[in-house]
Amino acid sequence: MIKSLMKCETKMLFRLTHFHLPIWEILWYFTNERDEGDVLMKMSIVLCLVWISLLMSGCSQPTLPNEKLSSDEIARTDLQESEISDGIEQVYDLTFEEVEIPQKTSNDFHPVPLDHINAVLVEYLFDTYTFMIYQRESQDDLIYVGYKADTATVHEIGEIGYGTYVESMSPYAFEHVTLFGMDLLKIAGVCGANCPITYYIDMYKGMPELFLGIQANGTETDLNGDGINELITTAGTAIETTIYIEENDVILKSELSTIPNAIQVYHESRNLFHILFENKKLAVYEYMDRKLHFVKLIDRK
C-alpha cells in the first residue's frame, strides 16, 4: 500500500514541480482536505521526495572541462577608473616594424664539405633534400643544421644547438607547417639555456631558402580568424612575446614587451593574450586589427 501511495504521490509531485510551482503550493496540495494521520504520512513522503530531487539535481550538474576558451566564449568586463589609473588600458595600439623576407637565399648558405663533418646526429628527408643536424670537424660544442644538395657538400643554414647530443633526449624537431598561406619546413632546436631557436624553410622556389629564423619558440596560429596562420614567438625566462603578421605581402612584427607597465605578456590561445602588470594584476586581452583589446581581469587569489 505504501509503495502504491508513494508511486501515486511521486507522479503528482513530478507534475507539480515540472511546472516550477512554488514549494508552498506543492505542500498545500498534499495537506488540503486530508485527515491528520494521512497528512503526516504524506508530508513525510513529500519531504523525502523533495530531498531526493534536490540531491539528483545537484548531481546532474555537468563538470565543465578545463579547456582554453576562444575570445567569443569569454564574458567581457569594463575596466574601473581605479584600474585605468593603475596603468591598465582598455586598448593598446601595437607598433609594428617590417621584417626582411627571406632572410637567406640558397646562395647565402655556407657550403661545408662532407669530409669536414665530424658526426651526423639527425637526418630528415623532405622533398628531394636530405636535411642534417651535425657537428663539424672542429672541437667546438656547436651543432648545426643544413641540407645536402649533392654527394659532397652540405649547405649550412645555421646553428641549431650545442653540447653533447643524447638521442633519447633530442631537442631537435622537423615539422611541415603552414604560415602566412605558405607551406614551410619548421626546424626547431636550442641555442642555450632558455634559448630556443626556430628556422622556417621555404622549399618551393627551386632551392631551399631561409624564410625566417628566430631565437624563440614559434607557434603558428590564426590571429584574425581568416583561416591563415600568423606567427607568435616566445623566448626567455621573463617571457618575451612577439606577433608576426602579413599585410600586402610584407611581414611585420610587434614586440609585446613594449606595452606600458607590462611585466610579461604571453600567448594563451589563438588571439588571446595574458598580460601581467607591474601592479601584479593579470588581464586577458584579445588581438584584433593591430590592437590588444581588454577582455577581463583574472582573479589570482
N, C-alpha and C positions, 0 to 999 in steps of 0.2 A: 504493500500500500504506500509506504513511504517513498519507495523508488518511483512508483507511478506518479505520486504527488510532486516529487522533485522534477520529474520529466515534464509534467504539465506546467509547473511554475517556471521552469527554465525556459521553455518555449515562450511564455508570456513575457519573461524578463528580457529575452532577446528582442522581442518585438518592440518593447518599450524603449530599451537602450539603443536599438538600431536607429530610432528617430531622434536620438540625442535629447530625450526628455530630462528635465531636472530631477535630481535624486529624490526630492520631496514628493514629486508626482508619482514616482515609482513606488515609494513607500506607501502613499495614500491608496494606491490600487490594492496593495496587499493587506491593508488594515481596514479598509472601508467595509462596514456592514458585516463583520465577522465576529464570532464569539471569542472570548478572551483566550481560551486554550488554543483555538485554531490560529489566532493572530500570533501568539508567541511562537508556535511551531513554525509557521510560515515565515515569520520575521527572522528566525534563526537560519532557515534555508536561504532567504534572500541575502542576509549578511554574508553567509558563506559563499554564495554565488558571486556577489559583488567583489569579495576579496579575491576569489579565483580569477575573475575577469580582469581585475587590476594587475594581478601577477602576470597573466598571459599577455596583456597589452604592453607591460614593461619589457617582458622577454622578447616580444616580437619586434622591438625596435632594431633595425639593421645597424651593424657596426660599419661605419664608413671606412673605406680603405685609406691608408696613409699614402696618398699619391699626390704628385705635383699637379697643381691646378693651372689651367690656362688663364689668360687675362680676362676672358669672357666670363669665367666662373667665380671670380673674386669680387666680393662686395666692396665698393669703393667708399671711402670716407673723406671728409674735408679736413684740412689742417686747421687747428685752432690758432688764434692770433699769437698765443704764447709760444706755440711750436714754431711759427714763422719767425718770431723774434729770436728764437734759439738758433736760427741759421738753417732751418729746413724749408725749402721752397716747394711750391706746388708744381712747378715746371722748371726743368733745366734745359736750356738750349745748348746743344753739344757743338763743339768746334771740330771740324774735320780738316784733314790735310791730305794731299794727293800722295799715292804710293806708286812708285815707278814699277811697271809691269811690262815684260817679265824681268826678273832680277838678273838672270843669266841666260844666255842662249847656249846652244851646243858648242859654239866656238869659244865660249868663256870657261868651259870646264877644263881643269888641269889634267893633261894626259899623264898617266902613270904606267910605265911598263910592267907587265905581269910579273917579271922576274924581280921587281923591286917590292913586291908584296910579300910580307912575312907569313901572314896567316889569313885565310878567308874564314870569317866567322859565320856568316849567313849568306845564302843565295836565294834570290826570288826572281822567277821568270814572269815577265809582264810583256805581253805582245811579243815582239821578236827580240827583246832585250833582256839580258840577264843582269839584274842589279845585285851588287855585292856590298856587304859590310865587312871591312877588313882592317888589318893593321899593316902599316908599311914596314919596310925592312929596317928602318931606323929604330933606335932603342926607346923612343918616347912612348907614353901610355895612351896617346890619342888613337881613336878609332874613327874610320872614315866610311863614307858611302859613295858609291859610283856605279857606273854601268859599263859592261863590255860592248864595245862597238865592233871589235874584231878579235882575233885569237891572241893578239899580242899586247893590247892596250886597254886600260880602264880609264874612262873619263870620270874624274873625281868631282863630285858635286860639292862636298864639304865635310866638315867634322860632324859626327853623329853620336860620339860617346868618348869615354876614357876609362882607363883602368883595366883590371882583369876581367875577361869575359867568362861568365858561367852560363852554359846553355839553358839550364833549368830555371834560371832567374833572368832570362834575356829581357832587357828593356826596349828592344827594337821591334817595330811592327810595320808591316806594309798593308795598305788598305786602299781599295778603289772607292773614291767618293765623288760627289757632285758638289760644285761650288761655283756660284755666280753663273749657273747654267752650263758649266763646263765639266767634262769627265776628267778627273785628275787622279794621279797616284800619290797617296799620302804616305810619307815615311817619317816615323817618329822615333826619337831616341832621347838621350840625356847628355848634356854637356857639363854637368857638375851637380853638386848638391843643390836641390831646389832650382834646377836649371834645365827644364825640358827644352827640346829642340824639335821643330817640325818643318819638313820640306813638302811643298806641293809641286808635283812634276806634271807638266803638260806634255802628253805623249802624242799629240795629234797634229804636229806641224812638221812631219818628216823626221825630225830628230828630237829627242827629249830636251825640254827647256825647264829651267827653274822658274816656275810661275811666281812662287812666293816662298821665302824662307824666314822663319821666325824663331826666336829663342823663347818659346812659350808652348803651352798645350793649345791645340786648335780644336774648336767644336763647330761643326757646320750645322746651322740652324736657320729656319725660315723666320726672319725677324718681322717682316711686314705682311705675311700671310698671302704672298703672291705665288707660292709654290716653288720659289727659287731660294736656295740656301745662301745666306750671308755667313760671315765668319766671326766667332767670338774667341779671343785668345786670353789665357790667364797664365800668370807666372809669378814666382816669388813667394817667400814666406808671408810677407804682408802683401796679400793678393793684389796684383795689378791687372786690370781688365781692359781690353781694347776691342772696339767694334770695327769691323771692316765691312763696307757696303760698296755697291757698284752703282754709278749714275752716269748715263751717257757714255758707256764703255770706259769710264775712268774709275779706278779703285781708290776709295777714300778710307781713312781711318780716324777714329776718335779715341783718345785715351781717357777713360772714365776717372782716373785718379786725379784729374784736374777739377773735378766737381768741388765747389767751395764747401769747406767744413766736413768733407768726407774722409774717414779714415780708411775704409775699404769698400770696394764695390765688386760684387761677384755675381755671376750669371746663375739664375735659379732654373728657369726652363723657358724655352722658346724666346719670347720677347720680354720676359720678366727678370728684373734685377733686384738684388738686395743691397741697400746702402747703409753702412754703419757710420753714424755721425760722431763728431767729437763730443757731443753731449751724451753719448752712449745709447742714443735712440736708434732703433733699427727699423727701416722702412722698405716697403715694396714699391718699385717703380716699373712702369710699362714703357717700353720703347715704341715710339710712333713718330714718323715724319721728322727725323733728326732730333727728336727731343725725348727726354725722360719725364713721364707724367706720374705724379704721385697717385698711388692706389690706396695704401693703408699703412699704419704703424703696426709693428709686431710686438706683442707683449713678451718681454724677455724674462719675466719672473718665473 
